[in-house]
């Protein structure tokens, strides 16, 4: 059996969720959209179900998968509904629903629902992706309450640059949000993972931890709270071939790496078809038999090569950690000029093995 696998530590997931609650004192929706960022949505929700205040997903398909898996807590649809005919399902399964546009508001006003739903009313405070214009926000709030189809409203927005700890944009967005909601009586939700970790001064009755749940920092610089996160996924495989090469020999497609001295190279059963980033360059860190080493040459579809020259104890069958407890996913992502969100979500083909439930 091919040795590539992803080990998912559910106890670390629980630790990270609890950290979000501890540092904010707020209720927390565990964001498990995109199959829990590649970690397995149902299994992650099961691990958190006895402690989470609720969950957040992108769309109704993801929410229905959780309900089918036995998850009974609140589930927020972060993109709301895409068609008005989803509203009866939202009622049936007691989903919470973001309203971020006027057409959704109008659809709710026209709907004939068997019972009212909980709405999270989203303001575009400066990210300019989705959300109501500040000039429409107060009227939208009043219209939702008057519709008879809404039982409760939570006011929300989303920060564009909270991962940049010295940028004033988050404070500016907060000011826009506060002005737009002036006089409205409702709970608020503003803080995503970077805001949970790095912006304690921003108020939020509900927080929405996402990437931090999985133990990866959203920052490019050290952060005291982020340093307490525990990696949830360890991506590992084994060495399936060893080559002893003299100086001047190329390794892999395109001869992107050429040995400058006698070099011992190990081939690992892991490639971009598994989700490992193809653009990861020579020098990207790996852990071989507990010792740090590096990637050499170009990543192939099913294999990649690592330097074993200074790891004499390694050979056929040796375990290689591509990211996890020792090689942080954020370091791999930085080397590959991407973000940990993407490398987690790109995981495929690799079986997931769970522990700590």
Protein Blocks (a to p, Z undefined) as FASTA:
>chain_A
ZZbdcdddfklmmmmmmmmmmmnopacdddfehhigonopklmmmmmmmmpgbdcdfblk
lmmmmmmnopabdcddfklpabfklmmmmmmnopacddfbfklmmmmmmpccfbdcdddd
dddfhlopadcdfklmmmmmmmmmmnopafbdcdddddfklmpmkbcklmmmmmmmmmmm
goiacdddfbdfklmmmmmmbgcfbdcdfklmnopafbfbdcfklmmpccfbdcddddfb
dcdddehiaedehilaccfbdcddddddddfknopafklcghiacdeehiacddedjddf
kbccddfklmmkgcehiacdfbdjklcfklmmmmnopafklmmmmgghiacddehZZ
